[in-house]
Amino acid sequence: MEDISKGFDVPAKAPSEEDIRKWRAAVALVKNNPRKGKSVHERPPRKIQENLQVSFFAARAALRYLDTAHERYKLKEILPATNNFSHENLITEGALGRVYKGYLLSGNKNVIVQRLDCKYGQGDELHTEISMVKSLRHKNIVSFPRFCDENNEKIIIYEAYHGTLNQHLSDPTLTWSQRLQICLGVARALNHIHYDVIHCDINSSKIILDEEWEPKIYGFELSTKYPQSWRHRLLFSRYFNTNNLTPKYDVYSFGVVLLEVLCGRKPVITNDGVNEEVEEMIDPNLRKQMDTQTFTLFTSIAYKCLNQQPVQRPTMDHIVKELEEVLELQWEHAANLKQHSNVVEESTSSNMLKMDFLKIPLREIRRATNGFDRACFVGSGGYVDVYRAELDILSIGGLSSKEEKGKDEFPKITKTVAIKRISSRADEQGKQGFLTEIELVTSCKHPNIVSLLGFSREAGEMIIVYEYAFKGSLSDYLVSMGVLTWAQRIQICLDVAHGINYLHTDIQGKPRIIHRDIKSDNILLDENLNAKLADFGLSKCHPTNQHRSTIISKNIAGTTLYMDPEYLATNKYKRESDIYSFGVVLFEVLSGRVAYDSIYMNENDLGLAPIARRRFNEGTLKELIDPRMIEDNDDHIFTLNKGPNQDSFHTFSKIAYQCIAETQVKRPTIEVVIEELQKALRVQGETMVLSKSRLSDIVFATQNFAETHCIGLDTIGMMYKAELDHFGNNSVSETEGQKNGEPSRKHITVAIKRITSREGGQGRREFFEEIDMRACKHPNLVSLLGFCDEGDEMILVYEHVSDRSLDNYLKSVDNMNSFTWTHRLQMCLEIARGLNHLRTKMINQGIIHNVINSANIMLDKNGEAKIGCFVISKLYLTNQKIDMKVYECPEYETTGKLENIYSFGVVLFEIFCGRVAYDPVYIKENDKGLAQIARECYDDKTIETIMDPKLKEDIFASNKERGKCSLDAFLKIAYRCLGEATKRPTMETVIKELESALNSMQVNILYGLNSSIGEICGLEDVSNHGLYSSSGSSSIPTNPVSVSYGTAGSSQAESDYETLPVNVSQLNEKDLSMCNALIANYNAKLYGNPDQ
């Protein structure tokens, strides 16, 4: 009848109360109508009897289903718990099926899911396991397993808080005392069942660890009772010389488990059995926790269990007693160790305690990530997935082993964390890396080493919790996330270098650590762009008592493109191996590309390093510089001084090149690298004078923009003069700004432009374009020192050149009389050079000073011209005054495009005439102002009628012919500037013609001066040195030193007449101006164009 009951299917859904009533009636009916014990006449007919039997067994099966309903899980609950029985969740695989780790959302619990293969035993093992577990009651045996029996699936589910023992064999936080207690618990369970049951399948994957790390054995599918059935004798006979299966079979298997626990991994046993090298297989940190006696006793027990002769193996009862003795000895040893611990042992104990406190329950991590939902996923690599979450973390601070606080006594703080989940598919190196990373990072505390906040090692999961890096990895940031200035890049490299230096140094018992996998992927950036080294899975400790600096590795590990070539060739690595990897990172930072970028891989299969080495030797390394440090990147995002200056680039590239030397002996130490990077940052910082000013400081300096501070009305706002703190240009403070390479502050006079706000935010883009023009540093451009962008205010802070612009002089005849023709030519040349610098340096950014006018040209105390406001004239194209329209090119009305060549031509004629272009004298004749009149007069050859009368006498005083030559060259190029758009000259041509005009005038001056001037200037015989030929053209002297000005042979580069010898008093004011112009021009010839 029992066989008949197996034929009934379990109800597909929970029965109704009516079904239950009918089943109970059927059972009662059969009981009241037995087939035996009554006469034939009193028995029901055979057909009725058969129907009653069927009803009875069907009803009993249904009722049993109801009785075990609380022990059943539906398949639809198990599938999501195991990710559809994914390979990632697989723990082990055996002859009877597979074992998976899982997480049941319904009960919020970790489980072990055993999926039986119904091809073996047709699923009978399910009933065997359940019935066996119910009959064997012990605290170290699983109790009341749940199961699933539907859709031909035979599944057993066990609750497993910490997973199985095999998942924790290499866990450094599992102490030796805990391991002994686990072994003792398993031994007690086996001793309990051996009175009539043999487990037949004991191994570390069949031992579950509960919340208190108490072991519980399961997996009784193959278990048998005495005497064994013929099926079991055949199944296990291959392990014995006899067909008699005894409990000694379990003893042998338990011996293997003991070795696994001892070694921290699955042992390799040779044909000779367990050899004498077992001690070398033990984790060194685990071995430190044992004394010699406990180690000897434990290994002795394991050896006895593994005896090849079953009769010589001990019984489980004997093993229990011996393990109890070992545990007691270990407790005594631990107590003595605590009393006599030295500094290193105290540090180790503290680390172990801290690691214990860093354990985070898996359920909390699952809750924070919503079951590792894809919404929390941020990236992956290899066998690792990374998630972002908010998690409550213990604030343990400087935890000491002397403290006896419990976890509940420490406060918790909520942090944004990065959760690193290592796949169960990871190879042994990956699994070992998980443990290494926890151990090493726990012992490190440094601002440039990523902070480990916790970890979890439950249910087969390998999870590390780190502080979250809001900017991601350096490789991400370089490739796609943003543009870093050169100074920021150096600072990031310095951060990494400081982190490496910490790893490479012995500090308070911390061993030297070689990272072995330094690359931009493993450098994280926080919200302030502080860099932190991460991923210590491949790192190795260099023992403090080991004098050799080289470690020989059995297996090459790391990322090939960053790997030390000498290590690759010899398997020998040392601290210099990290230096090589860091050198590759330095070149990644310089180029803005990762080492494995396709550009490099297309050239060779070793990536960036050999290319950087070759380019450095060829002198073409500048071609690798990230172009984004030079080019603009967004309408409203700006970075100033993004690229490196010459000195900084040279210092940085030289040390980076030394780092990637092909041999370890040629590489610098990390201390030298840090020193050179600091130098590169320092010399770069000397040129960084731009600062973001606070509105409150500007309001205070201008007394809330008081009229007394106002020095003029610009086309786009008011100009104010004030005293303001600012970073100096040439001095770097030793105490301030060393981290960021910032110069020291000083109190200076500045010009503050307050841009008038416009509807719809018009002008904001131009405001930032003006700031970006800070990169156009030039002696003939007014320097932008700072800016303010708070609320609706848009304020620019400039160097204060003078209270007066060129238009102020042009509006006063008396003021212009002080400027000679030579001085005016020099002024025009300075303006042209400034404009040309803007065009050549900023043309790629589309920033062109479209309208130049005399109001935007400042004259310093020495009369040197500097171009002021850079803001594009589109800010004031509409509703502008007539005085600005006179600088517009004729085609603007049809094309809408402005041209600074044309407007510069207007300025040239302003300087020639000594009046502003919108002077009423010109506006009376036409609304185009001076430009139209100048063109007409030049065509009519009446240009002298509008010429400044003061210039006529000045130009033709010494040599009429040369004066005429200078004037003709000037007027010709000025006229061409006002011509049709297609016929206007380039700014390079304008500069060349203005230089020719100036040279002609200077030769004229030389011929007019007496010989004493030549002596004063150090030019004994100017004509003999070939400075000027008879035709008036100029050439570079063959011996520049012999014709230098000032004292003979002097190399000073100042053109101020105040630096001339004392007998300069012999010269009148006119002569001084001429000499000044001559010297300035010669200085440009001798030392090159100021633009370069």
Helices and strands as residue ranges (DSSP letters): H 2-5, H 17-32, H 46-67, G 69-71, H 75-81, G 87-89, E 90-94, E 97-104, E 109-116, G 121-123, H 124-135, E 146-150, E 153-159, G 165-167, H 176-193, E 197-198, G 204-206, E 207-209, E 215-217, E 224-225, H 230-236, G 237-239, H 248-263, G 276-281, H 284-288, H 292-305, G 310-312, H 316-339, H 343-357, H 362-368, G 374-376, E 377-381, E 384-394, G 407-409, E 412-422, H 428-443, E 452-456, E 462-467, H 474-476, I 477-481, H 486-503, E 512-514, G 520-522, E 523-525, E 531-533, E 540-542, E 551-552, G 560-562, H 565-570, E 572-573, H 575-591, H 598-601, H 608-618, G 621-624, G 627-629, H 646-659, G 664-666, H 670-685, E 691-692, H 695-701, G 707-709, E 710-713, E 717-727, E 745-755, G 759-761, H 764-772, G 773-775, E 784-788, E 794-799, H 806-810, H 813-816, H 821-842, G 843-845, G 854-856, E 857-859, E 865-867, G 873-876, H 882-885, H 892-895, H 900-913, H 920-923, H 930-939, G 943-946, H 949-955, H 960-977, G 981-983, H 987-1008, H 1011-1016, G 1022-1025, G 1040-1043, G 1057-1059, G 1062-1066, H 1069-1087
